[in-house]
Amino acid sequence: MFGTFQQCHLRIEVEATVAQLSRSLLQPESFSKWLAPQRFSEPLPSQLETGIVYSSAFGPIEITHQVELVDDHQLKLLLSGAVDGFHHWQWGDGWVQSRLEGISMLPLSLVHSASLLRLQQHLKA
């Protein structure tokens, strides 16, 4: 893998319950909306479960995601491809926290911040 090691940790307040956050982060039908125009491999189940492997692409950039851990308050994804590392989400009533670490040529901090802002806007709608 080429690139530099990068890490990003963000926690934001959101107008959402645990159930709303779980749907937004664990159900492909929901996260594909707020992460558009990113495309996801199909078929995906109605909800992410431990062991599922899927891909996402943004133009020619492709990342493989392996669900390592999932429950009502967290999701941990192992990443490979354009990012070699992990993405760990945690949430509760009114907040979401995300930690992204990996080796990549992409500006992970910028992408990470933008995705959290898009999630926040999605939850307001």
trRosetta pair geometry for C-beta under 8 A, 3 or more apart (Angstrom, degrees):
i j d omega theta_ij theta_ji phi_ij phi_ji
1 84 4.2 -80 -94 -3 165 147
1 103 4.9 106 119 100 130 125
1 104 7.7 -49 174 -81 117 45
2 103 7.9 176 100 151 16 109
2 105 6.0 13 109 -52 92 113
3 6 7.9 -64 150 -8 113 105
3 84 7.9 158 47 24 127 100
3 103 4.8 138 78 165 107 74
3 104 4.4 -124 173 126 166 10
3 105 4.1 -121 -97 -51 100 58
3 106 7.5 -14 -129 15 141 57
4 103 6.8 -157 102 -143 15 71
4 104 7.6 -42 53 62 55 45
4 105 7.7 92 10 -99 72 44
5 101 7.7 5 -172 -174 86 85
5 102 7.4 -150 -140 123 58 21
5 103 5.3 -36 -86 -89 60 78
6 100 7.8 -4 110 115 95 93
6 101 7.2 -172 94 -143 52 48
6 102 6.5 -14 57 66 82 58
6 103 7.6 134 13 -105 75 29
6 104 6.5 -61 25 43 121 93
6 108 4.4 151 104 37 141 131
6 109 6.6 -119 179 -34 126 85
7 99 7.5 -6 -170 -172 92 84
7 100 7.0 170 -150 91 48 55
7 101 4.3 1 -108 -106 90 87
7 108 8.0 -1 -79 100 11 140
8 98 7.7 0 111 111 98 92
8 99 7.2 173 89 -150 56 42
8 100 4.7 2 54 56 100 98
8 101 7.7 -169 25 -70 58 52
8 108 5.7 -154 -14 127 125 100
8 109 4.8 165 -90 -105 124 66
8 112 4.2 139 106 62 158 170
8 113 7.6 -115 -168 -42 141 76
9 97 7.6 0 -173 -175 79 95
9 98 7.6 179 -146 91 41 51
9 99 4.9 2 -107 -108 79 83
9 100 8.0 -166 -71 27 43 61
10 97 7.0 -178 97 -149 48 55
10 98 5.4 -3 60 56 89 90
10 112 6.4 156 0 144 130 110
10 113 6.6 148 -73 -97 158 65
10 116 5.5 -98 107 -41 143 168
11 95 6.3 10 -179 -176 96 112
11 96 7.3 -176 -147 93 58 39
11 97 4.1 -13 -102 -103 90 90
11 98 7.7 170 -81 18 48 58
12 95 7.0 170 88 -148 38 67
12 96 6.1 -10 58 59 82 82
12 97 7.9 164 17 -85 55 47
12 116 5.6 134 0 166 139 122
12 120 6.0 -66 126 -76 145 128
13 94 5.9 -17 -153 166 83 83
13 95 5.6 -43 -107 -94 52 75
14 21 7.1 116 81 -85 143 109
14 94 6.5 174 62 -164 59 33
14 95 6.5 144 21 -104 83 19
14 96 5.5 23 -3 -1 133 105
14 119 7.3 -51 -104 125 143 95
14 120 5.3 -135 -107 -118 97 76
14 123 5.1 37 -178 78 117 159
15 94 7.4 7 -106 -120 30 68
15 123 6.0 162 66 128 71 107
15 124 6.0 74 47 -96 123 70
16 20 4.0 -127 -164 89 101 129
16 21 5.2 121 122 -53 128 84
16 24 7.4 -29 -162 -3 160 141
16 93 7.9 -150 103 -147 52 47
16 94 7.1 165 57 -85 53 30
16 96 7.8 14 61 -38 126 112
16 123 4.4 -66 -56 -164 127 134
17 20 4.8 99 50 7 74 100
17 21 7.0 -140 95 -1 40 88
17 93 5.5 -15 -137 -117 55 84
18 21 5.8 -60 -148 40 30 109
18 22 6.2 34 154 -23 66 107
18 72 6.6 38 162 161 121 98
18 73 6.8 -39 -148 -94 116 80
18 91 6.5 149 -127 118 66 98
18 92 6.0 -24 -86 -150 99 38
18 93 5.5 -51 -35 -61 85 68
19 22 5.7 -51 -146 34 29 114
19 23 6.6 30 155 -18 63 103
20 23 5.9 -53 -152 35 31 111
20 24 6.4 27 153 -17 64 110
20 123 6.3 99 143 -137 125 103
21 24 5.6 -58 -145 39 33 111
21 25 6.0 9 163 -3 68 115
21 91 4.2 -148 145 150 151 155
21 92 8.0 -5 38 20 158 9
21 96 5.8 -179 -138 -83 131 112
21 123 7.5 2 -84 -103 69 137
22 25 6.4 -72 -141 48 24 96
22 26 5.3 -17 178 14 67 125
22 72 5.9 -35 -96 -153 139 60
22 73 8.0 -52 -81 -74 102 34
22 91 7.4 -161 -59 74 61 133
23 26 6.8 -69 -115 51 15 88
23 27 5.1 -17 -164 12 60 128
23 30 5.3 113 148 -37 81 167
24 27 7.4 -12 -64 41 9 92
24 30 5.0 -120 -116 143 40 132
24 31 6.3 101 169 -75 53 75
24 34 6.8 16 -162 12 102 145
24 119 6.3 109 153 -151 135 97
24 122 6.5 135 -138 109 127 128
24 123 6.5 -41 -70 -77 160 95
25 30 7.9 -36 -8 95 22 122
25 31 6.3 68 -126 -76 26 122
25 75 5.6 -161 148 2 119 146
25 89 5.6 -163 -158 129 145 160
25 91 7.0 170 -3 -8 151 144
25 96 7.9 167 -56 -137 136 131
25 119 7.9 27 -74 -135 88 134
26 31 7.8 137 24 -28 13 123
26 47 5.2 20 142 -157 102 87
26 48 4.9 -123 -156 34 71 98
26 70 6.6 114 -120 -161 115 124
26 75 6.4 -168 -83 -77 85 134
27 30 4.4 65 81 13 102 109
27 31 6.8 154 78 -6 52 87
27 46 6.4 -18 -138 164 92 62
27 47 5.4 -39 -92 -98 72 70
27 48 7.7 -130 -72 -6 26 79
28 31 6.0 -61 -128 47 33 97
28 32 5.6 38 171 -27 69 109
28 40 6.2 -152 -155 108 114 162
28 44 4.1 86 -43 111 171 143
28 45 7.4 127 2 70 124 46
28 46 7.5 -129 33 -148 94 21
28 47 7.9 -157 -1 -96 78 22
28 48 7.2 117 -44 -52 86 86
28 54 7.9 -107 -99 176 132 177
29 32 6.4 -52 -143 29 18 111
29 33 7.5 21 151 -22 51 104
29 46 7.1 -10 -10 -145 116 65
30 33 6.0 -59 -166 24 35 111
30 34 7.3 3 156 3 69 103
31 34 6.2 -63 -145 47 43 94
31 35 5.5 22 162 -3 76 119
32 35 6.2 -65 -129 53 25 99
32 36 6.6 57 158 -61 60 84
32 38 7.6 -132 -140 85 61 86
32 40 5.6 -98 -100 9 109 128
33 36 6.0 -29 -161 -17 28 112
33 122 6.8 127 106 -135 102 128
34 118 5.1 145 174 141 92 100
34 119 5.6 91 147 -94 149 53
34 121 7.6 157 -139 73 109 85
34 122 3.7 -40 -98 -65 128 153
35 38 4.5 -47 145 46 98 126
35 56 7.6 -49 143 -149 142 141
35 115 6.7 13 -110 -134 88 101
35 118 7.0 118 -88 111 44 144
37 58 7.1 106 91 -131 81 82
38 56 5.3 9 172 -178 114 114
38 57 7.0 156 -162 75 69 35
38 58 5.0 -43 -105 -76 78 94
39 56 6.7 154 80 -158 45 61
39 57 5.0 -20 61 60 97 89
39 58 7.5 163 16 -78 74 43
40 44 6.2 -7 136 -36 126 142
40 54 6.1 17 -172 157 98 126
40 55 7.1 156 -155 87 52 50
40 56 5.2 -25 -98 -101 70 77
40 57 8.0 178 -78 18 27 71
41 44 7.1 116 88 -57 66 96
41 54 4.9 -165 53 -163 106 80
41 55 4.2 71 -28 45 122 86
41 56 7.5 -102 -8 -66 78 39
44 48 7.9 -29 -177 -80 109 73
44 52 7.7 74 -146 180 79 136
44 54 5.7 24 -100 -104 106 150
45 48 7.1 145 65 -86 105 29
45 49 6.7 -4 61 3 154 104
45 52 6.7 -107 14 -107 116 144
48 52 5.7 -135 -150 50 72 144
48 67 5.2 169 176 -95 110 150
48 70 5.6 -167 112 -106 99 159
48 75 6.8 54 90 -133 143 124
49 52 5.5 101 59 -25 68 114
49 67 6.5 123 91 99 29 152
49 70 6.2 -137 -135 57 28 143
50 67 5.6 -139 -118 119 30 102
50 68 6.9 -2 -138 160 84 17
50 69 6.4 14 -102 -107 105 26
50 70 5.6 -153 -55 25 72 96
51 66 7.7 -29 -154 -172 23 87
51 67 6.3 -27 33 73 26 95
52 66 7.5 171 89 -151 44 49
52 67 4.6 31 51 17 85 124
53 64 6.6 3 -173 -179 98 101
53 65 7.0 167 -151 87 51 52
53 66 4.8 -13 -102 -102 86 77
53 67 7.5 -135 -70 10 42 74
54 64 7.6 173 94 -153 29 61
54 65 5.5 -14 65 60 75 99
55 62 5.8 -1 -175 -171 117 103
55 63 6.8 158 -155 82 67 43
55 64 5.1 -36 -97 -100 82 63
55 65 7.1 165 -97 14 27 78
55 81 7.5 92 -135 -44 98 160
56 62 7.2 166 85 -150 43 57
56 63 5.3 -10 58 59 90 93
56 65 6.6 39 -6 -15 102 118
57 60 7.7 -47 -167 -159 106 9
57 61 6.5 152 -155 82 62 52
57 62 4.6 -19 -99 -98 91 79
57 63 7.7 176 -81 20 44 64
58 61 5.0 -14 63 63 83 107
61 82 4.7 41 -167 -80 91 162
61 106 7.1 81 -148 -78 146 129
62 81 5.1 -95 106 -176 73 145
62 82 6.2 143 64 -19 38 109
63 79 5.6 -22 -173 -157 112 103
63 80 7.3 143 -162 72 63 35
63 81 4.6 -172 -116 68 39 127
63 82 5.1 -75 -72 42 84 96
63 83 5.4 8 -119 30 122 96
64 79 7.0 140 75 -158 56 49
64 80 4.7 -18 58 63 108 88
64 81 5.0 128 2 -25 81 118
65 77 4.6 -27 -159 -166 99 126
65 78 7.4 136 -160 68 46 49
65 79 6.1 -16 -100 -100 63 69
65 87 7.8 -41 -126 36 106 120
66 77 6.7 137 64 -162 42 66
66 78 4.4 -18 59 57 103 101
66 79 8.0 -157 21 -67 75 27
66 80 7.7 30 -8 3 107 104
67 70 5.6 -10 -179 -34 119 121
67 75 7.2 -58 -138 -162 94 90
67 76 7.7 108 -162 78 53 54
67 77 6.1 -37 -98 -103 49 74
68 76 4.6 -55 67 102 105 101
68 77 6.7 164 8 -111 90 18
68 78 5.2 87 -44 -25 120 98
68 86 7.5 -31 11 -133 143 118
69 74 6.5 -9 120 114 109 108
69 75 7.0 168 93 -151 69 28
69 76 4.1 32 45 34 101 111
70 74 7.3 -155 -133 98 34 62
70 75 5.1 19 -110 -113 81 74
70 76 7.5 -139 -61 28 56 64
71 74 5.8 24 49 48 87 80
73 90 6.2 20 150 -156 83 73
73 91 6.0 -151 -156 63 61 62
73 92 6.4 19 -139 -76 110 72
74 88 7.0 -7 -168 -175 106 84
74 89 6.2 164 -152 91 55 63
74 90 4.6 -11 -100 -102 94 72
74 91 7.4 170 -79 17 48 68
75 88 7.4 172 89 -152 51 43
75 89 4.4 8 53 52 94 109
76 86 6.4 -1 -174 -177 90 119
76 87 7.4 168 -152 86 47 48
76 88 4.6 -3 -109 -109 85 82
76 89 7.5 -158 -71 27 44 64
77 86 6.4 159 85 -158 53 67
77 87 4.6 -4 57 56 105 94
77 88 7.7 -162 26 -73 64 42
78 85 7.9 -150 -156 119 55 27
78 86 5.4 -36 -107 -100 50 88
79 83 4.5 -13 138 99 138 101
79 84 6.6 -160 103 -121 84 17
79 85 5.3 -1 56 62 110 59
79 86 6.1 180 8 -92 90 27
79 87 6.1 68 -38 -12 122 96
79 102 5.8 -39 72 -94 127 150
80 83 7.6 -117 -108 85 7 55
80 84 5.6 34 -122 -112 58 72
81 84 7.5 167 38 -68 31 70
82 104 6.1 49 149 -137 66 110
82 105 7.6 -85 -165 42 79 85
82 106 6.0 54 157 -25 109 127
83 102 4.4 59 180 119 92 157
83 103 7.4 149 -159 70 52 44
83 104 4.4 -23 -105 -74 69 132
83 106 6.6 -56 -70 37 95 126
83 108 6.9 103 -116 -96 124 116
84 102 5.4 155 73 -165 40 101
84 103 4.7 -16 59 54 101 95
84 104 7.0 168 18 -64 66 74
85 100 7.2 84 107 177 132 65
85 101 4.8 -146 -177 105 132 60
85 102 2.2 -131 4 -89 136 86
85 103 6.3 148 -49 9 105 58
85 104 7.5 -80 0 -29 120 102
86 100 7.6 -160 98 -141 49 45
86 101 5.9 9 52 56 78 88
86 102 6.8 164 16 -65 40 98
87 98 7.0 -11 -172 -169 89 97
87 99 7.3 165 -154 86 44 52
87 100 4.9 0 -110 -106 82 81
88 98 7.2 158 84 -155 52 49
88 99 4.6 -7 58 58 100 100
88 100 7.9 -166 25 -71 63 42
89 96 6.9 -19 -165 -172 96 99
89 97 7.3 146 -159 83 48 55
89 98 5.3 -12 -105 -104 71 81
90 96 7.5 159 87 -159 47 53
90 97 4.7 -12 64 62 93 104
90 98 7.8 -172 26 -74 64 39
91 95 6.6 -177 -147 98 62 59
91 96 4.4 -12 -104 -109 102 74
91 97 7.0 -174 -77 21 52 68
92 95 5.5 10 58 56 85 94
96 116 7.2 -176 96 -142 117 97
96 119 6.8 -76 74 121 162 141
98 112 6.7 -176 113 -166 126 101
98 115 7.9 -124 138 93 174 111
98 116 6.0 -149 23 -82 139 115
100 108 5.8 -159 121 174 126 119
100 112 4.9 -146 27 -100 145 129
102 108 6.6 157 56 -95 96 153
104 108 5.7 108 57 -54 133 110
106 111 6.1 9 151 -19 120 143
107 110 4.2 23 119 22 116 119
107 111 6.4 141 89 -16 69 90
108 111 5.7 -60 -142 43 34 109
108 112 5.7 38 159 -25 70 111
109 112 5.7 -54 -142 37 26 115
109 113 6.3 25 159 -17 62 107
110 113 6.0 -55 -146 36 27 108
110 114 6.3 24 157 -16 62 110
111 114 5.9 -58 -147 39 28 111
111 115 6.3 26 157 -20 65 107
112 115 6.1 -58 -149 34 26 107
112 116 6.7 21 156 -14 62 106
113 116 6.0 -60 -152 37 30 108
113 117 6.4 28 154 -17 65 108
114 117 5.8 -58 -149 38 31 111
114 118 6.3 32 154 -20 66 106
115 118 5.6 -53 -147 36 34 112
115 119 6.5 37 152 -20 65 102
116 119 5.6 -49 -148 34 35 113
116 120 6.4 39 152 -21 64 104
117 120 5.5 -50 -148 35 34 115
117 121 6.4 32 153 -16 65 105
118 121 5.7 -53 -146 39 33 110
118 122 6.2 39 152 -24 65 106
119 122 5.5 -53 -146 34 31 115
119 123 6.4 29 156 -18 64 106
120 123 6.0 -59 -151 35 28 109
120 124 6.8 30 151 -22 62 105
121 124 5.7 -54 -152 30 35 114
121 125 6.9 41 152 -28 64 101
122 125 6.0 -53 -159 21 34 114
